[in-house]
C-alpha cells in the first residue's frame, strides 16, 4: 500500500449519512468507494487457509469465500469489486506474498483502477466498532466517522425496519457512536475525523472542501453530481433504503425528527441517550416519558426478570 494513497474508511451508526458521503466522494476522479464490504471482519479469521496468497489454491479459497460471504440483506462481498475471477486472481498473484490486509488492499486497488481511479475507500457503518483493528491492519488508513442526531437515527432505523423500538434504536446509536469515538480519538488527527450529518446537508460545499483538504484530495464540483448516479452506486438489495439519493442535498433532512417524532418518542431517545446528545452539541427538548408508562415498563421488566429466575430454578431442579 502506497503511503500517499491511504484507504478511507467511512464509518458510523447506520442511517447516519454514510451512504450519502460515499456517493459524494465516489464522484471524485481519484476516489473509488464501492458498496459495503463487511468481509474484512469475518474473513480475516481464515488467514491460515489463505497463507501468503502465493499458491493458486490460496487465492482461490479467498475468492470463493468472497463469493459466498453475505455482507447484508442478500448482497455478497465479491460483486462489490466489479472484477472478474481472472482479474481478482491476477491482482492477488501480483501482490503475493502478502497478508490478509494486503490481499484485500490488492482487490480494492484493482477495483479502483478498473474504474479509472487511483485511491480506494470503504463504507461499512458497522466498522465503527472496529476502528482499532482496522487502523492496525491498514496503518496509513483514514477514518471519517459520520455522526447524526440520535433522534433522527432512531426514527430512520425504525422506519427502515431495523427495529421496532425507539429506545432500543437509541441505545444502539449511543453504543455505536461512543465506541467509535473511544477508538478514533486516540489516533493522530490526520487519521480520524468526525463529520456531522447536519453540517454536511446544510453546508455541503464548505464541509466537502474541508474534508477534501484533510484527505489530500483536490476539491471538485463533481462531488455534487451524486444525484445523477446514486441509484447505480447502490446494490439493488439496498435500493429501498436510499430512495432519496437520486435527489440533490436537502437541508430539511437535518433534524427531521422535530416534525416526525411524538413527544413520547422524543422522550424515549433523550432518556436513553441524552447525555451523549448533549456532549455532541445537540439540544435536548426535556420531554419526559409519562409516569403511567414508566410504571408499565417497570412492571414488564420485573415480570421478565421473575419469569427468567423461575425458569432457571426449575431447570436446576430438573423440572423444566
C-alpha positions in Angstrom: 0.0 0.0 0.0 1.4 3.3 -1.0 1.6 5.8 2.0 0.5 8.5 -0.5 -2.8 6.7 -1.2 -4.1 5.6 2.2 -7.6 4.0 2.2 -10.5 5.9 3.6 -13.0 4.2 5.9 -16.4 5.8 6.3 -18.0 4.5 9.5 -20.8 5.4 11.8 -24.1 4.2 13.2 -26.4 3.0 10.3 -28.7 5.7 9.0 -26.2 8.5 9.8 -25.5 9.6 6.2 -22.6 7.2 5.5 -24.1 6.3 2.1 -24.6 9.9 1.2 -21.0 10.7 1.9 -19.8 7.6 0.0 -21.8 8.6 -3.1 -20.4 12.1 -2.9 -16.7 11.1 -2.6 -17.1 8.4 -5.3 -17.7 11.2 -7.8 -14.2 12.3 -7.2 -11.9 11.5 -10.2 -9.3 9.9 -7.9 -11.5 8.1 -5.3 -13.4 4.8 -5.6 -15.6 3.6 -2.8 -17.7 0.5 -3.5 -20.7 -0.6 -1.5 -20.3 -2.1 2.0 -17.7 -4.8 2.3 -18.2 -6.3 5.8 -15.9 -9.3 4.9 -12.8 -7.6 6.4 -14.1 -8.7 9.8 -15.4 -12.2 9.0 -12.7 -13.5 6.6 -9.6 -12.3 8.3 -10.1 -15.2 10.7 -9.2 -17.5 7.8 -5.7 -16.3 7.4 -4.2 -19.8 7.9 -6.3 -21.1 4.9 -5.1 -18.2 2.7 -1.4 -18.5 3.6 0.6 -15.7 1.9 -1.5 -15.9 -1.3 1.4 -17.3 -3.3 -0.3 -20.5 -4.3 -3.3 -20.6 -6.7 -5.4 -22.6 -4.3 -4.9 -20.0 -1.5 -6.1 -17.3 -3.9 -9.0 -19.5 -4.9 -10.0 -20.0 -1.3 -10.1 -16.3 -0.8 -12.1 -15.5 -3.9 -14.5 -18.4 -3.1 -15.1 -17.1 0.4 -15.8 -13.6 -1.0 -18.4 -15.1 -3.4 -20.2 -16.9 -0.6 -20.0 -14.3 2.1 -23.2 -12.3 2.5 -22.5 -8.7 3.5 -26.1 -7.6 4.2 -29.6 -8.2 3.1 -28.8 -10.6 0.2 -25.7 -8.7 -1.1 -22.5 -10.6 -1.4 -18.9 -9.5 -1.0 -17.2 -10.3 -4.3 -19.5 -8.3 -6.6 -18.6 -5.0 -4.9 -15.2 -5.1 -6.6 -16.7 -5.4 -10.1 -13.9 -7.7 -11.0 -13.9 -11.0 -13.0 -12.5 -14.0 -11.2 -9.4 -13.8 -13.5 -8.9 -10.1 -12.7 -9.2 -10.8 -9.0 -6.8 -13.8 -9.2 -4.3 -11.7 -11.2 -4.4 -8.8 -8.7 -3.8 -11.2 -5.8 -1.0 -13.1 -7.6 0.7 -9.8 -8.4 0.7 -8.7 -4.7 1.8 -12.1 -3.3 3.4 -12.9 -1.0 1.2 -10.8 1.3 -1.0 -10.9 4.3 -4.8 -10.7 4.5 -4.9 -6.9 4.6 -2.5 -6.8 1.7 -4.8 -9.1 -0.3 -7.9 -7.0 0.5 -5.9 -3.9 -0.5 -4.9 -5.5 -3.8 -8.6 -6.2 -4.7 -9.7 -2.7 -3.7 -6.9 -1.2 -5.7 -7.7 -3.3 -8.7 -11.3 -2.3 -8.5 -10.4 1.4 -8.2 -8.0 1.1 -11.2 -10.8 -0.6 -13.3 -12.9 2.5 -12.7 -10.1 4.8 -13.6 -9.3 5.8 -10.0 -6.1 5.7 -8.0 -7.4 5.5 -4.4 -10.0 3.3 -2.7 -12.3 3.7 0.3 -14.7 1.5 2.2 -18.1 2.5 3.6 -19.2 -0.1 6.1 -21.1 1.6 9.0 -20.5 -1.4 11.4 -16.8 -0.9 11.2 -17.3 1.9 13.7 -16.9 -0.8 16.3 -13.6 -2.0 14.8 -11.6 1.1 14.2 -8.7 -0.1 16.4 -8.3 -3.3 14.4 -8.6 -1.6 11.0 -6.2 1.1 11.9 -3.6 -1.5 12.7 -4.3 -3.7 9.7 -4.2 -0.7 7.4 -1.5 1.6 9.1 -2.0 4.6 6.8 -5.8 4.5 6.7 -8.0 7.5 7.5 -11.4 7.3 9.2 -14.4 9.5 8.7 -16.9 9.0 11.5 -20.3 10.2 10.4 -22.4 11.3 13.3 -26.1 12.3 13.1 -28.6 13.4 15.8 -29.6 10.2 17.6 -33.3 11.2 17.4 -33.1 11.2 13.6 -31.1 8.0 13.5 -33.6 6.2 15.8 -36.5 7.4 13.7 -34.8 6.3 10.5 -33.9 2.9 11.8 -37.4 2.2 12.9 -38.8 3.4 9.5 -36.3 1.1 7.7 -37.5 -1.8 9.8 -34.2 -2.4 11.6 -36.0 -2.4 14.9 -39.5 -1.6 16.2 -38.3 0.2 19.4 -37.2 3.8 19.6 -35.4 3.1 22.9 -33.5 0.1 21.5 -32.5 2.1 18.5 -31.4 5.0 20.7 -29.3 2.6 22.8 -27.7 1.2 19.6 -26.9 4.7 18.4 -25.3 5.6 21.7 -23.2 2.4 21.8 -22.0 2.8 18.2 -21.1 6.5 18.5 -19.4 6.1 21.8 -17.4 3.1 20.7 -16.3 4.8 17.5 -15.2 7.9 19.4 -13.3 6.0 22.0 -11.3 4.1 19.3 -10.9 7.0 16.9 -9.9 9.9 19.1 -6.5 8.4 20.3 -5.4 8.2 16.6 -3.5 11.1 15.1 -5.6 14.0 13.8 -4.6 13.1 10.2 -6.2 9.7 10.6 -9.5 10.3 12.4 -12.2 12.9 11.8 -15.8 13.3 13.0 -18.2 14.7 10.4 -21.7 15.7 11.4 -24.5 14.9 9.0 -26.3 18.2 9.8 -23.3 20.2 8.7 -23.0 18.2 5.5 -26.5 18.7 4.3 -26.7 22.4 5.4 -23.3 23.5 4.1 -22.2 20.8 1.7 -19.6 22.8 -0.2 -17.8 24.1 2.9 -17.8 20.7 4.6 -16.6 18.9 1.4 -13.9 21.4 0.7 -12.6 20.9 4.2 -12.9 17.2 4.0 -11.1 17.0 0.7 -8.2 19.1 2.1 -8.0 16.6 5.1 -8.0 13.7 2.7 -5.4 15.4 0.5 -7.8 15.4 -2.5 -8.3 18.4 -4.8 -11.9 19.7 -4.4 -14.1 19.4 -7.4 -17.7 20.4 -8.2 -18.2 16.8 -9.4 -18.8 15.8 -5.8 -22.3 17.4 -6.1 -23.3 15.3 -9.1 -24.0 12.3 -6.9 -27.8 12.5 -7.5 -27.1 11.7 -11.2 -25.5 8.3 -10.4 -26.8 7.4 -6.9 -29.1 4.6 -8.0 -26.3 2.9 -9.9 -24.0 3.0 -6.9 -26.3 1.2 -4.5 -26.9 -2.6 -4.6 -30.4 -3.5 -5.8 -30.9 -5.2 -2.4 -30.4 -1.9 -0.6 -32.2 0.5 -3.1 -35.3 0.8 -0.9 -33.2 2.2 1.9 -31.8 5.0 -0.2 -34.6 6.4 -2.2 -33.5 10.0 -1.7 -30.1 9.5 -3.3 -31.4 10.5 -6.7 -32.2 14.0 -5.4 -30.0 16.9 -4.5 -28.9 17.5 -0.9 -31.9 18.7 1.1 -31.1 20.7 4.2 -34.5 19.9 5.7 -33.2 16.3 6.3 -31.3 17.7 9.2 -33.2 17.2 12.4 -36.3 16.0 10.6 -37.3 14.3 13.9 -38.7 17.7 15.1 -41.6 17.2 12.7 -42.0 13.4 12.7 -41.5 12.2 16.3 -44.1 12.4 19.0 -43.2 13.8 22.4 -43.1 10.3 23.9 -40.8 9.0 21.1 -38.5 12.0 21.6 -38.5 11.4 25.4 -37.6 7.7 24.8 -34.5 8.7 22.8 -33.4 11.5 25.1 -33.8 9.5 28.3 -31.7 6.7 26.7 -29.0 8.8 25.0 -29.5 12.3 26.3 -26.0 12.7 27.8 -24.3 11.8 24.6 -26.6 14.0 22.6 -25.6 16.9 24.8 -21.9 16.1 24.6 -22.1 16.2 20.9 -23.8 19.6 20.9 -27.4 18.6 20.3 -30.0 20.5 22.3 -32.5 18.4 24.3 -36.2 19.1 24.5 -36.6 17.9 28.1 -39.5 15.7 27.1 -40.3 13.0 29.7 -41.9 9.6 29.5 -45.4 9.7 31.2 -45.4 8.2 34.7 -48.0 5.6 33.8 -45.8 4.3 31.0 -42.8 4.2 33.3 -44.8 2.1 35.7 -45.9 -0.3 33.0 -42.4 -0.7 31.7 -41.1 -1.3 35.2 -43.7 -4.0 35.8 -42.8 -5.6 32.5 -39.1 -5.7 33.4 -39.9 -7.2 36.8 -42.2 -9.8 35.3 -39.5 -10.8 32.8 -36.9 -11.0 35.5 -39.1 -13.1 37.7 -40.0 -15.4 34.9 -36.3 -15.9 33.9 -35.4 -16.6 37.5 -38.3 -19.1 37.9 -37.3 -20.9 34.7 -33.6 -21.2 35.8 -34.7 -22.5 39.2 -36.9 -25.2 37.6 -34.1 -26.2 35.3 -31.7 -26.6 38.2 -34.4 -28.8 39.9 -34.7 -30.8 36.7 -38.4 -29.9 36.3 -38.1 -27.7 33.2 
